[in-house]
Amino acid sequence: HVQLVESGGGSVQAGESLKLSCAASGYAAVNYCMAWFRQVPGKEREGVARLYSGTGSLFYGASVKGRAIISRNEAKDTVYLNMNKLTPEDTATYFCAADLSIGRRRCSEMQGDGSDFRYWGQGTQVTVS
């Protein structure tokens, strides 16, 4: 049973940076797609960044490209999202998601709300003011 637990959210000032963590457990796959999404009430869930484990490929949404870095620590089974130059538009609940059947090509497709991802964390709130 795959479990994802996010942490690191909070309130920050515009221009500051934030690091989110997603601790994963309960899987033994070598190839998987891990992703960060965010959602604001009343709006569609937005893809922020994705990582395909098999090749180490990284993908970013247009709204965060150049300001975000997704990374992983395999020893800790943890995926991180570092974001800098935060603006109020980055305010959202951030979710970690994973799927063991999504290949690299689908993992690279940043569009969509992530409904094809099977495993989700509970979300962590980020507020930028």
C-alpha positions in Angstrom: 0.0 0.0 0.0 1.7 3.2 -1.2 1.6 6.1 1.1 2.6 9.7 0.4 3.0 12.2 3.2 3.8 15.9 2.4 5.4 18.4 4.7 7.0 21.8 4.6 4.0 24.0 3.8 3.4 27.2 5.6 3.1 31.0 5.2 5.9 32.9 3.6 6.5 36.4 2.2 6.5 37.2 -1.4 10.0 36.7 -2.8 11.0 34.1 -0.3 11.6 30.4 -0.9 10.0 27.2 0.3 10.9 23.5 0.3 8.2 20.9 0.3 8.9 17.2 1.1 7.0 14.1 0.1 7.9 10.9 2.0 6.9 7.8 0.1 6.5 4.3 1.5 5.0 1.0 0.5 6.3 0.5 -3.0 9.3 -1.2 -4.5 9.1 -0.1 -8.1 12.1 1.0 -10.0 10.3 3.1 -12.6 7.7 5.5 -11.4 6.4 9.0 -12.0 6.3 11.3 -9.0 4.7 14.7 -9.2 3.7 17.8 -7.4 0.3 19.4 -8.1 -1.3 22.4 -6.6 -4.9 23.5 -6.3 -6.7 26.6 -5.4 -10.4 26.3 -4.3 -12.6 26.7 -7.3 -9.8 26.1 -9.8 -8.6 23.0 -11.6 -5.6 21.2 -10.1 -2.4 22.3 -11.8 0.7 20.3 -12.5 3.8 21.9 -10.9 6.6 19.5 -11.5 7.2 15.8 -12.3 10.1 13.4 -12.0 10.5 10.1 -13.8 12.6 7.8 -11.8 13.8 5.5 -14.5 15.8 8.2 -16.3 15.9 11.0 -13.7 14.0 13.2 -16.1 12.5 16.3 -14.7 9.5 18.3 -16.0 8.0 21.6 -15.0 4.8 23.5 -15.4 5.0 26.8 -17.3 4.0 28.8 -14.2 6.9 27.7 -12.1 9.6 27.0 -14.7 12.9 28.6 -13.7 11.6 29.0 -10.1 11.1 25.4 -9.1 13.3 22.3 -8.7 12.0 18.8 -8.1 14.5 16.4 -6.7 14.6 13.1 -4.8 16.6 11.4 -2.1 16.4 7.7 -2.9 17.8 6.6 0.4 15.1 8.5 2.2 12.3 7.6 -0.4 11.6 11.3 -0.4 10.8 13.8 -3.2 11.3 17.5 -2.7 10.0 20.6 -4.4 12.1 23.7 -4.0 10.5 26.9 -5.1 11.9 30.4 -5.0 10.7 33.9 -5.8 7.3 33.0 -4.5 4.4 35.2 -5.3 0.8 35.3 -4.0 -0.2 33.4 -7.1 1.7 30.4 -5.7 -0.7 30.2 -2.8 -2.4 26.8 -3.0 -2.6 23.4 -1.5 0.3 21.4 -2.8 -0.2 17.7 -3.4 2.4 15.0 -4.0 1.3 12.2 -6.4 2.8 9.0 -7.7 2.0 6.3 -10.2 3.9 3.2 -10.9 2.4 2.6 -14.4 3.0 5.9 -16.0 6.0 5.8 -18.3 8.4 8.6 -19.1 6.4 9.9 -22.0 3.2 10.3 -20.0 5.1 11.6 -17.1 6.4 14.4 -19.3 2.9 15.6 -20.1 2.5 18.4 -17.7 -1.0 19.3 -18.9 -4.0 17.7 -17.1 -5.1 17.5 -13.5 -3.4 14.4 -12.6 -6.5 12.2 -12.5 -4.3 9.4 -14.0 -2.1 9.3 -10.9 -3.1 6.5 -8.5 -1.5 7.6 -5.3 -1.9 11.0 -3.5 -0.8 12.6 -0.4 -3.1 14.6 1.9 -1.8 18.0 0.7 0.1 20.8 2.4 -1.0 24.4 2.4 1.3 27.1 1.1 0.3 30.7 1.6 2.3 33.6 0.1 1.6 37.1 1.1 
